[in-house]
Amino acid sequence: MEAGRKKGPNHLTSTQRRILALIVERQSDNGAVALTKREIAEYLHKSEKTVDRLVADLRHRKLISSVPRFSNAGGQVANAYKLTAAVRKKYPVLFE
């Protein structure tokens, strides 16, 4: 648990809010953003493990979805992340 994190099912850590803001900032026309967890971690100055844990929690809460992506050769590349309708309802302040 992040230092100073309040408990509760609707509370987001500051890093989770920054992850959501990054998705909003960089999303394409279809609402998705293709970033590796390493890229997210570097941008936020956090470890990949922290980003992995927080992204998993956001997916579990159904605030974001992961869309698998594949290269032309058929290999999997970085997932694309999309915000769900639930995040806009629960946290409208993120979109102001």
C-alpha positions, 0 to 999 in steps of 0.5 A: 500500500502506498504511503498515506493511502486512504482506505476505501473501495473508491479511493485512488492513490495519487499514482493511479490518478496519474496513470488515468491522467496519462491515458486521457492525455495520450489516448488516440481517436479510439480512446486507447493508448498503447504504452508498455508498463516500462514506459508508464513507470519511467514517465511516472518515476515509479518501478515497473512492479508498482505500475503493474500492481496499480494497473492490475487494481485499476483493471480489477475495479473495471476503471480501465481495460487492456486490449492485447495488441500484436505485431505484423509477425503475430507476436504480442506487443504492449497492451493498449489501455482504455478508460471505461465508462465507470471511471468517467462516472466515479471520477469526473474530476479527472476529465476537467 
